[in-house]
Amino acid sequence: MQSIGIGEIQKNTSILTNLTEALEIVDKRKKEKVATVYPAKIATNILKLAGKYKNRVQKADDLTTVKEEAMKMALREKYGLSD
């Protein structure tokens, strides 16, 4: 992951349009991370963002079904609930 300052982005905004990998935006004066930017057109980064339940939820076409199943699994893990 590359790291870049806010001022560099202000001077050259084409950095964001030609993004090929994840980019970390840092405030260099305060030395703290401001944001992480991921490229929109590359599908390989989606698997990294899926979270710890990505392998436990079955593939489904409907996003609401996937969200509900992930929530049920999280509640089972946290509270020990059963179906």
Biotite code that builds the C-alpha atoms (Angstrom):
import biotite.structure as struc

atoms = struc.array([
    struc.Atom([0.000, 0.000, 0.000], chain_id="A", res_id=1, res_name="MET", atom_name="CA", element="C"),
    struc.Atom([1.378, 3.368, -0.993], chain_id="A", res_id=2, res_name="GLN", atom_name="CA", element="C"),
    struc.Atom([1.272, 6.385, 1.273], chain_id="A", res_id=3, res_name="SER", atom_name="CA", element="C"),
    struc.Atom([0.779, 9.932, -0.013], chain_id="A", res_id=4, res_name="ILE", atom_name="CA", element="C"),
    struc.Atom([0.258, 13.365, 1.520], chain_id="A", res_id=5, res_name="GLY", atom_name="CA", element="C"),
    struc.Atom([-2.814, 15.559, 1.163], chain_id="A", res_id=6, res_name="ILE", atom_name="CA", element="C"),
    struc.Atom([-0.844, 18.320, -0.551], chain_id="A", res_id=7, res_name="GLY", atom_name="CA", element="C"),
    struc.Atom([0.390, 15.965, -3.254], chain_id="A", res_id=8, res_name="GLU", atom_name="CA", element="C"),
    struc.Atom([-3.183, 15.017, -4.125], chain_id="A", res_id=9, res_name="ILE", atom_name="CA", element="C"),
    struc.Atom([-4.201, 18.686, -4.251], chain_id="A", res_id=10, res_name="GLN", atom_name="CA", element="C"),
    struc.Atom([-1.388, 19.418, -6.702], chain_id="A", res_id=11, res_name="LYS", atom_name="CA", element="C"),
    struc.Atom([-1.955, 16.343, -8.867], chain_id="A", res_id=12, res_name="ASN", atom_name="CA", element="C"),
    struc.Atom([-5.484, 14.896, -8.792], chain_id="A", res_id=13, res_name="THR", atom_name="CA", element="C"),
    struc.Atom([-4.704, 12.495, -11.634], chain_id="A", res_id=14, res_name="SER", atom_name="CA", element="C"),
    struc.Atom([-3.149, 10.249, -8.974], chain_id="A", res_id=15, res_name="ILE", atom_name="CA", element="C"),
    struc.Atom([-6.674, 9.195, -8.003], chain_id="A", res_id=16, res_name="LEU", atom_name="CA", element="C"),
    struc.Atom([-7.872, 8.565, -11.563], chain_id="A", res_id=17, res_name="THR", atom_name="CA", element="C"),
    struc.Atom([-4.909, 6.338, -12.414], chain_id="A", res_id=18, res_name="ASN", atom_name="CA", element="C"),
    struc.Atom([-5.035, 4.341, -9.196], chain_id="A", res_id=19, res_name="LEU", atom_name="CA", element="C"),
    struc.Atom([-4.008, 0.681, -9.525], chain_id="A", res_id=20, res_name="THR", atom_name="CA", element="C"),
    struc.Atom([-3.515, -0.308, -5.872], chain_id="A", res_id=21, res_name="GLU", atom_name="CA", element="C"),
    struc.Atom([-4.684, 0.809, -2.444], chain_id="A", res_id=22, res_name="ALA", atom_name="CA", element="C"),
    struc.Atom([-3.524, 4.255, -1.390], chain_id="A", res_id=23, res_name="LEU", atom_name="CA", element="C"),
    struc.Atom([-3.213, 5.617, 2.133], chain_id="A", res_id=24, res_name="GLU", atom_name="CA", element="C"),
    struc.Atom([-3.683, 9.382, 2.522], chain_id="A", res_id=25, res_name="ILE", atom_name="CA", element="C"),
    struc.Atom([-1.669, 10.826, 5.395], chain_id="A", res_id=26, res_name="VAL", atom_name="CA", element="C"),
    struc.Atom([-1.608, 14.254, 7.051], chain_id="A", res_id=27, res_name="ASP", atom_name="CA", element="C"),
    struc.Atom([2.140, 14.777, 7.212], chain_id="A", res_id=28, res_name="LYS", atom_name="CA", element="C"),
    struc.Atom([2.030, 17.600, 9.780], chain_id="A", res_id=29, res_name="ARG", atom_name="CA", element="C"),
    struc.Atom([0.020, 15.635, 12.330], chain_id="A", res_id=30, res_name="LYS", atom_name="CA", element="C"),
    struc.Atom([1.518, 12.318, 11.183], chain_id="A", res_id=31, res_name="LYS", atom_name="CA", element="C"),
    struc.Atom([-1.829, 10.542, 11.154], chain_id="A", res_id=32, res_name="GLU", atom_name="CA", element="C"),
    struc.Atom([-3.757, 8.530, 8.610], chain_id="A", res_id=33, res_name="LYS", atom_name="CA", element="C"),
    struc.Atom([-6.672, 10.433, 7.090], chain_id="A", res_id=34, res_name="VAL", atom_name="CA", element="C"),
    struc.Atom([-8.146, 7.926, 4.634], chain_id="A", res_id=35, res_name="ALA", atom_name="CA", element="C"),
    struc.Atom([-7.561, 4.758, 2.640], chain_id="A", res_id=36, res_name="THR", atom_name="CA", element="C"),
    struc.Atom([-8.581, 4.820, -1.014], chain_id="A", res_id=37, res_name="VAL", atom_name="CA", element="C"),
    struc.Atom([-9.146, 1.675, -3.054], chain_id="A", res_id=38, res_name="TYR", atom_name="CA", element="C"),
    struc.Atom([-9.388, 1.517, -6.865], chain_id="A", res_id=39, res_name="PRO", atom_name="CA", element="C"),
    struc.Atom([-12.947, 1.073, -8.103], chain_id="A", res_id=40, res_name="ALA", atom_name="CA", element="C"),
    struc.Atom([-12.219, -0.882, -11.266], chain_id="A", res_id=41, res_name="LYS", atom_name="CA", element="C"),
    struc.Atom([-10.095, -3.681, -9.838], chain_id="A", res_id=42, res_name="ILE", atom_name="CA", element="C"),
    struc.Atom([-12.167, -6.569, -8.456], chain_id="A", res_id=43, res_name="ALA", atom_name="CA", element="C"),
    struc.Atom([-9.307, -8.301, -6.618], chain_id="A", res_id=44, res_name="THR", atom_name="CA", element="C"),
    struc.Atom([-9.475, -5.854, -3.692], chain_id="A", res_id=45, res_name="ASN", atom_name="CA", element="C"),
    struc.Atom([-13.111, -6.686, -2.977], chain_id="A", res_id=46, res_name="ILE", atom_name="CA", element="C"),
    struc.Atom([-12.159, -10.011, -1.401], chain_id="A", res_id=47, res_name="LEU", atom_name="CA", element="C"),
    struc.Atom([-9.797, -8.236, 0.994], chain_id="A", res_id=48, res_name="LYS", atom_name="CA", element="C"),
    struc.Atom([-12.619, -5.961, 2.165], chain_id="A", res_id=49, res_name="LEU", atom_name="CA", element="C"),
    struc.Atom([-15.200, -8.684, 2.692], chain_id="A", res_id=50, res_name="ALA", atom_name="CA", element="C"),
    struc.Atom([-14.487, -9.210, 6.382], chain_id="A", res_id=51, res_name="GLY", atom_name="CA", element="C"),
    struc.Atom([-14.021, -12.232, 8.558], chain_id="A", res_id=52, res_name="LYS", atom_name="CA", element="C"),
    struc.Atom([-17.400, -13.773, 7.667], chain_id="A", res_id=53, res_name="TYR", atom_name="CA", element="C"),
    struc.Atom([-16.776, -13.902, 3.892], chain_id="A", res_id=54, res_name="LYS", atom_name="CA", element="C"),
    struc.Atom([-16.024, -17.641, 3.886], chain_id="A", res_id=55, res_name="ASN", atom_name="CA", element="C"),
    struc.Atom([-18.940, -18.537, 6.143], chain_id="A", res_id=56, res_name="ARG", atom_name="CA", element="C"),
    struc.Atom([-21.762, -16.943, 4.172], chain_id="A", res_id=57, res_name="VAL", atom_name="CA", element="C"),
    struc.Atom([-23.102, -18.864, 1.212], chain_id="A", res_id=58, res_name="GLN", atom_name="CA", element="C"),
    struc.Atom([-23.047, -17.221, -2.190], chain_id="A", res_id=59, res_name="LYS", atom_name="CA", element="C"),
    struc.Atom([-26.348, -15.515, -2.944], chain_id="A", res_id=60, res_name="ALA", atom_name="CA", element="C"),
    struc.Atom([-27.585, -13.101, -5.558], chain_id="A", res_id=61, res_name="ASP", atom_name="CA", element="C"),
    struc.Atom([-29.538, -10.954, -3.135], chain_id="A", res_id=62, res_name="ASP", atom_name="CA", element="C"),
    struc.Atom([-27.416, -8.625, -0.993], chain_id="A", res_id=63, res_name="LEU", atom_name="CA", element="C"),
    struc.Atom([-30.018, -8.378, 1.770], chain_id="A", res_id=64, res_name="THR", atom_name="CA", element="C"),
    struc.Atom([-29.963, -12.163, 2.209], chain_id="A", res_id=65, res_name="THR", atom_name="CA", element="C"),
    struc.Atom([-26.189, -12.105, 2.578], chain_id="A", res_id=66, res_name="VAL", atom_name="CA", element="C"),
    struc.Atom([-26.353, -9.276, 5.130], chain_id="A", res_id=67, res_name="LYS", atom_name="CA", element="C"),
    struc.Atom([-28.991, -11.076, 7.190], chain_id="A", res_id=68, res_name="GLU", atom_name="CA", element="C"),
    struc.Atom([-26.992, -14.309, 7.205], chain_id="A", res_id=69, res_name="GLU", atom_name="CA", element="C"),
    struc.Atom([-23.816, -12.489, 8.278], chain_id="A", res_id=70, res_name="ALA", atom_name="CA", element="C"),
    struc.Atom([-25.701, -10.742, 11.081], chain_id="A", res_id=71, res_name="MET", atom_name="CA", element="C"),
    struc.Atom([-27.102, -14.060, 12.318], chain_id="A", res_id=72, res_name="LYS", atom_name="CA", element="C"),
    struc.Atom([-23.618, -15.574, 12.352], chain_id="A", res_id=73, res_name="MET", atom_name="CA", element="C"),
    struc.Atom([-22.217, -12.605, 14.253], chain_id="A", res_id=74, res_name="ALA", atom_name="CA", element="C"),
    struc.Atom([-24.986, -12.830, 16.857], chain_id="A", res_id=75, res_name="LEU", atom_name="CA", element="C"),
    struc.Atom([-24.460, -16.582, 17.235], chain_id="A", res_id=76, res_name="ARG", atom_name="CA", element="C"),
    struc.Atom([-20.754, -16.023, 17.802], chain_id="A", res_id=77, res_name="GLU", atom_name="CA", element="C"),
    struc.Atom([-21.215, -13.130, 20.228], chain_id="A", res_id=78, res_name="LYS", atom_name="CA", element="C"),
    struc.Atom([-24.149, -14.374, 22.301], chain_id="A", res_id=79, res_name="TYR", atom_name="CA", element="C"),
    struc.Atom([-24.060, -18.118, 21.679], chain_id="A", res_id=80, res_name="GLY", atom_name="CA", element="C"),
    struc.Atom([-27.532, -18.148, 20.161], chain_id="A", res_id=81, res_name="LEU", atom_name="CA", element="C"),
    struc.Atom([-28.855, -21.077, 18.161], chain_id="A", res_id=82, res_name="SER", atom_name="CA", element="C"),
    struc.Atom([-31.492, -21.255, 15.425], chain_id="A", res_id=83, res_name="ASP", atom_name="CA", element="C"),
])
